[in-house]
Amino acid sequence: MNVNGQTITVTLQVPRDVHDRASQTASQERRPLEDLLSRLLAEGLNVHGTVREVFEQVSAQYRARLRDDGKLSQSADEIMQELHELREKIADELYPG
């Protein structure tokens, strides 16, 4: 890894098909492969962070709902039993007799 100013040179191995796709894209965009890979890495990290944040928010909302419903401390067996009973109830309503 070489450090040069505000950038760092990194050597990594990628599958041949990934390299070929990146090279083709860089060629189509008329830009150096290194620039494309740098941009893709930065964008991927931003998306990854955004997706993780969304999941954390949804998870927090779901935990709050479970807490409000008094189900936050339910065991896995209790949850599965409740789901089984719910499935049976729905099946009985949809397919009586």
MDTraj code that builds the backbone (N, CA, C; nanometers):
import mdtraj as md
import numpy as np

residues = "MET ASN VAL ASN GLY GLN THR ILE THR VAL THR LEU GLN VAL PRO ARG ASP VAL HIS ASP ARG ALA SER GLN THR ALA SER GLN GLU ARG ARG PRO LEU GLU ASP LEU LEU SER ARG LEU LEU ALA GLU GLY LEU ASN VAL HIS GLY THR VAL ARG GLU VAL PHE GLU GLN VAL SER ALA GLN TYR ARG ALA ARG LEU ARG ASP ASP GLY LYS LEU SER GLN SER ALA ASP GLU ILE MET GLN GLU LEU HIS GLU LEU ARG GLU LYS ILE ALA ASP GLU LEU TYR PRO GLY".split()
xyz = np.array([
    [0.0854, -0.1168, 0.0000],
    [0.0000, 0.0000, 0.0000],
    [0.0900, 0.1232, 0.0000],
    [0.0760, 0.2056, -0.0996],
    [0.1542, 0.3292, -0.1095],
    [0.0677, 0.4481, -0.0739],
    [0.1220, 0.5408, 0.0012],
    [0.0488, 0.6604, 0.0403],
    [0.1030, 0.7763, -0.0423],
    [0.0101, 0.8525, -0.1029],
    [0.0500, 0.9651, -0.1868],
    [-0.0476, 1.0797, -0.1608],
    [-0.0118, 1.1740, -0.0771],
    [-0.1025, 1.2858, -0.0483],
    [-0.2263, 1.2376, 0.0234],
    [-0.3415, 1.2679, -0.0349],
    [-0.4700, 1.2307, 0.0252],
    [-0.5231, 1.0977, -0.0260],
    [-0.4488, 1.0312, -0.1129],
    [-0.4943, 0.9018, -0.1643],
    [-0.3977, 0.7928, -0.1220],
    [-0.4481, 0.6729, -0.1223],
    [-0.3686, 0.5560, -0.0879],
    [-0.3823, 0.4563, -0.2021],
    [-0.2738, 0.4041, -0.2492],
    [-0.2757, 0.3027, -0.3535],
    [-0.2916, 0.1669, -0.2868],
    [-0.3898, 0.0900, -0.3338],
    [-0.4197, -0.0403, -0.2773],
    [-0.4132, -0.1434, -0.3900],
    [-0.3499, -0.2539, -0.3629],
    [-0.3461, -0.3645, -0.4584],
    [-0.4416, -0.4721, -0.4088],
    [-0.5327, -0.5179, -0.4968],
    [-0.6259, -0.6220, -0.4569],
    [-0.6498, -0.7176, -0.5712],
    [-0.6990, -0.8337, -0.5387],
    [-0.7314, -0.9345, -0.6391],
    [-0.8818, -0.9414, -0.6551],
    [-0.9264, -0.9452, -0.7805],
    [-1.0692, -0.9572, -0.8107],
    [-1.0862, -1.0684, -0.9142],
    [-1.2027, -1.1298, -0.9180],
    [-1.2275, -1.2311, -1.0208],
    [-1.2139, -1.1701, -1.1613],
    [-1.1752, -1.2514, -1.2555],
    [-1.1540, -1.2057, -1.3932],
    [-1.2791, -1.1382, -1.4487],
    [-1.3973, -1.1962, -1.4248],
    [-1.5189, -1.1370, -1.4815],
    [-1.5465, -0.9987, -1.4235],
    [-1.5137, -0.9774, -1.2981],
    [-1.5322, -0.8451, -1.2369],
    [-1.4367, -0.7454, -1.3019],
    [-1.3137, -0.7859, -1.3207],
    [-1.2155, -0.6991, -1.3865],
    [-1.2597, -0.6660, -1.5283],
    [-1.3077, -0.7660, -1.6005],
    [-1.3513, -0.7436, -1.7388],
    [-1.4688, -0.6471, -1.7444],
    [-1.5653, -0.6644, -1.6547],
    [-1.6811, -0.5738, -1.6517],
    [-1.6379, -0.4322, -1.6183],
    [-1.5495, -0.4186, -1.5201],
    [-1.5017, -0.2860, -1.4811],
    [-1.4233, -0.2221, -1.5953],
    [-1.3395, -0.2999, -1.6617],
    [-1.2617, -0.2464, -1.7741],
    [-1.3528, -0.2006, -1.8872],
    [-1.4542, -0.2798, -1.9156],
    [-1.5491, -0.2437, -2.0216],
    [-1.6236, -0.1155, -1.9856],
    [-1.6683, -0.1049, -1.8625],
    [-1.7392, 0.0151, -1.8182],
    [-1.6489, 0.1371, -1.8240],
    [-1.5265, 0.1226, -1.7775],
    [-1.4313, 0.2342, -1.7809],
    [-1.4065, 0.2776, -1.9246],
    [-1.3940, 0.1822, -2.0123],
    [-1.3715, 0.2135, -2.1542],
    [-1.4911, 0.2877, -2.2126],
    [-1.6120, 0.2408, -2.1809],
    [-1.7337, 0.3061, -2.2319],
    [-1.7463, 0.4483, -2.1788],
    [-1.7031, 0.4696, -2.0563],
    [-1.7107, 0.6024, -1.9950],
    [-1.5875, 0.6876, -2.0269],
    [-1.4939, 0.6300, -2.1007],
    [-1.3698, 0.6991, -2.1381],
    [-1.2992, 0.7572, -2.0152],
    [-1.2759, 0.6708, -1.9202],
    [-1.2067, 0.7116, -1.7981],
    [-1.1110, 0.6013, -1.7567],
    [-1.0089, 0.6354, -1.6825],
    [-0.9153, 0.5321, -1.6369],
    [-0.9846, 0.4315, -1.5449],
    [-0.9439, 0.3068, -1.5548],
    [-1.0004, 0.2006, -1.4724],
    [-0.9872, 0.2333, -1.3244],
    [-0.8739, 0.2884, -1.2842],
    [-0.8510, 0.3212, -1.1435],
    [-0.9541, 0.4221, -1.0924],
    [-0.9894, 0.5207, -1.1763],
    [-1.0899, 0.6201, -1.1368],
    [-1.2263, 0.5547, -1.1174],
    [-1.2617, 0.4668, -1.2107],
    [-1.3904, 0.3982, -1.2004],
    [-1.3958, 0.3140, -1.0737],
    [-1.2909, 0.2356, -1.0490],
    [-1.2898, 0.1498, -0.9307],
    [-1.2947, 0.2306, -0.8017],
    [-1.2249, 0.3423, -0.7998],
    [-1.2275, 0.4291, -0.6821],
    [-1.3689, 0.4814, -0.6571],
    [-1.4341, 0.5259, -0.7647],
    [-1.5714, 0.5773, -0.7519],
    [-1.6672, 0.4672, -0.7077],
    [-1.6546, 0.3488, -0.7671],
    [-1.7423, 0.2375, -0.7308],
    [-1.7255, 0.1975, -0.5852],
    [-1.6023, 0.1963, -0.5389],
    [-1.5765, 0.1627, -0.3990],
    [-1.6412, 0.2650, -0.3058],
    [-1.6239, 0.3923, -0.3364],
    [-1.6826, 0.4978, -0.2526],
    [-1.8349, 0.4901, -0.2539],
    [-1.8934, 0.4713, -0.3724],
    [-2.0397, 0.4617, -0.3820],
    [-2.0914, 0.3379, -0.3091],
    [-2.0199, 0.2271, -0.3232],
    [-2.0607, 0.1040, -0.2550],
    [-2.0598, 0.1196, -0.1041],
    [-1.9587, 0.1865, -0.0525],
    [-1.9526, 0.2102, 0.0915],
    [-2.0668, 0.3000, 0.1375],
    [-2.0994, 0.4009, 0.0575],
    [-2.2113, 0.4886, 0.0927],
    [-2.3426, 0.4123, 0.0939],
    [-2.3649, 0.3293, -0.0076],
    [-2.4884, 0.2505, -0.0144],
    [-2.4933, 0.1518, 0.1011],
    [-2.3818, 0.0863, 0.1271],
    [-2.3760, -0.0101, 0.2372],
    [-2.4127, 0.0571, 0.3692],
    [-2.3563, 0.1743, 0.3913],
    [-2.3873, 0.2488, 0.5134],
    [-2.5334, 0.2869, 0.5192],
    [-2.5891, 0.3298, 0.4071],
    [-2.7294, 0.3703, 0.4024],
    [-2.8208, 0.2511, 0.4295],
    [-2.7924, 0.1380, 0.3654],
    [-2.8748, 0.0187, 0.3860],
    [-2.8675, -0.0261, 0.5312],
    [-2.7472, -0.0260, 0.5873],
    [-2.7309, -0.0654, 0.7276],
    [-2.8107, 0.0276, 0.8190],
    [-2.8051, 0.1588, 0.7912],
    [-2.8791, 0.2549, 0.8729],
    [-3.0294, 0.2304, 0.8633],
    [-3.0785, 0.2011, 0.7435],
    [-3.2217, 0.1737, 0.7255],
    [-3.2614, 0.0505, 0.8059],
    [-3.1814, -0.0557, 0.7962],
    [-3.2126, -0.1774, 0.8723],
    [-3.2088, -0.1508, 1.0217],
    [-3.1148, -0.0711, 1.0671],
    [-3.1081, -0.0388, 1.2097],
    [-3.2313, 0.0388, 1.2540],
    [-3.2791, 0.1323, 1.1700],
    [-3.3994, 0.2086, 1.2040],
    [-3.5218, 0.1188, 1.2084],
    [-3.5351, 0.0319, 1.1082],
    [-3.6497, -0.0596, 1.1045],
    [-3.6442, -0.1546, 1.2240],
    [-3.5249, -0.2023, 1.2547],
    [-3.5088, -0.2913, 1.3693],
    [-3.5481, -0.2220, 1.4991],
    [-3.5075, -0.0972, 1.5152],
    [-3.5422, -0.0217, 1.6361],
    [-3.6932, -0.0019, 1.6452],
    [-3.7566, 0.0283, 1.5320],
    [-3.9020, 0.0454, 1.5315],
    [-3.9726, -0.0853, 1.5672],
    [-3.9226, -0.1964, 1.5130],
    [-3.9837, -0.3258, 1.5412],
    [-3.9660, -0.3642, 1.6876],
    [-3.8462, -0.3410, 1.7426],
    [-3.8246, -0.3695, 1.8855],
    [-3.9167, -0.2843, 1.9725],
    [-3.9381, -0.1579, 1.9344],
    [-4.0287, -0.0702, 2.0096],
    [-4.1708, -0.1252, 2.0043],
    [-4.2117, -0.1738, 1.8872],
    [-4.3467, -0.2304, 1.8745],
    [-4.3607, -0.3559, 1.9600],
    [-4.2602, -0.4411, 1.9561],
    [-4.2640, -0.5614, 2.0393],
    [-4.2689, -0.5249, 2.1869],
    [-4.1903, -0.4235, 2.2272],
    [-4.1910, -0.3789, 2.3657],
    [-4.3297, -0.3269, 2.4035],
    [-4.3894, -0.2452, 2.3163],
    [-4.5224, -0.1897, 2.3437],
    [-4.6289, -0.2993, 2.3524],
    [-4.6115, -0.4065, 2.2728],
    [-4.7063, -0.5181, 2.2740],
    [-4.6749, -0.6194, 2.3838],
    [-4.5676, -0.5944, 2.4605],
    [-4.5298, -0.6852, 2.5674],
    [-4.4683, -0.8152, 2.5177],
    [-4.4132, -0.8144, 2.3973],
    [-4.3597, -0.9364, 2.3391],
    [-4.2081, -0.9333, 2.3194],
    [-4.1436, -0.8326, 2.3697],
    [-4.0004, -0.8190, 2.3461],
    [-3.9198, -0.9309, 2.4106],
    [-3.9680, -0.9823, 2.5221],
    [-3.8922, -1.0860, 2.5932],
    [-3.9432, -1.2269, 2.5624],
    [-4.0269, -1.2417, 2.4601],
    [-4.0775, -1.3738, 2.4230],
    [-3.9639, -1.4633, 2.3746],
    [-3.9723, -1.5907, 2.4092],
    [-3.8716, -1.6857, 2.3613],
    [-3.9035, -1.7244, 2.2167],
    [-3.8074, -1.7834, 2.1503],
    [-3.8269, -1.8277, 2.0124],
    [-3.9377, -1.9324, 2.0060],
    [-3.9447, -2.0204, 2.1045],
    [-4.0496, -2.1226, 2.1059],
    [-4.1878, -2.0603, 2.1192],
    [-4.1992, -1.9583, 2.2034],
    [-4.3280, -1.8900, 2.2194],
    [-4.3695, -1.8207, 2.0903],
    [-4.2743, -1.7596, 2.0230],
    [-4.3043, -1.6926, 1.8961],
    [-4.3498, -1.7949, 1.7924],
    [-4.2783, -1.9066, 1.7830],
    [-4.3154, -2.0100, 1.6857],
    [-4.4530, -2.0676, 1.7169],
    [-4.4850, -2.0865, 1.8430],
    [-4.6171, -2.1376, 1.8818],
    [-4.7256, -2.0382, 1.8416],
    [-4.6999, -1.9112, 1.8659],
    [-4.7966, -1.8075, 1.8295],
    [-4.8170, -1.8035, 1.6783],
    [-4.7097, -1.8139, 1.6020],
    [-4.7200, -1.8147, 1.4558],
    [-4.7956, -1.9379, 1.4070],
    [-4.7710, -2.0522, 1.4690],
    [-4.8425, -2.1751, 1.4328],
    [-4.9921, -2.1590, 1.4570],
    [-5.0283, -2.1042, 1.5730],
    [-5.1698, -2.0831, 1.6043],
    [-5.2338, -1.9847, 1.5075],
    [-5.1610, -1.8797, 1.4725],
    [-5.2119, -1.7817, 1.3768],
    [-5.2328, -1.8447, 1.2404],
    [-5.1377, -1.9272, 1.1979],
    [-5.1504, -1.9954, 1.0688],
    [-5.2730, -2.0869, 1.0677],
    [-5.2938, -2.1606, 1.1763],
    [-5.4099, -2.2488, 1.1861],
    [-5.5404, -2.1698, 1.1807],
    [-5.5442, -2.0567, 1.2501],
    [-5.6639, -1.9723, 1.2520],
    [-5.6955, -1.9212, 1.1119],
    [-5.5926, -1.8734, 1.0423],
    [-5.6131, -1.8229, 0.9058],
    [-5.6577, -1.9345, 0.8131],
    [-5.5966, -2.0525, 0.8256],
    [-5.6350, -2.1656, 0.7412],
    [-5.7795, -2.2061, 0.7670],
    [-5.8209, -2.2059, 0.8940],
    [-5.9603, -2.2404, 0.9279],
    [-6.0573, -2.1390, 0.8685],
    [-6.0188, -2.0089, 0.8678],
    [-6.1079, -1.9055, 0.8106],
    [-6.1150, -1.9153, 0.6594],
    [-6.0012, -1.9435, 0.5966],
    [-5.9999, -1.9496, 0.4505],
    [-6.0556, -2.0801, 0.3947],
    [-6.0345, -2.1884, 0.4691],
    [-6.0761, -2.3215, 0.4226],
    [-6.1540, -2.3899, 0.5327],
    [-6.2766, -2.3435, 0.5609],
    [-6.3548, -2.4018, 0.6709],
    [-6.3935, -2.5478, 0.6385],
    [-6.4063, -2.6250, 0.7478],
    [-6.4554, -2.7627, 0.7393],
    [-6.3629, -2.8531, 0.6763],
])
top = md.Topology()
chain = top.add_chain()
for i, resn in enumerate(residues, 1):
    res = top.add_residue(resn, chain, resSeq=i)
    for name in ("N", "CA", "C"):
        top.add_atom(name, md.element.get_by_symbol(name[0]), res)
traj = md.Trajectory(xyz[None], top)
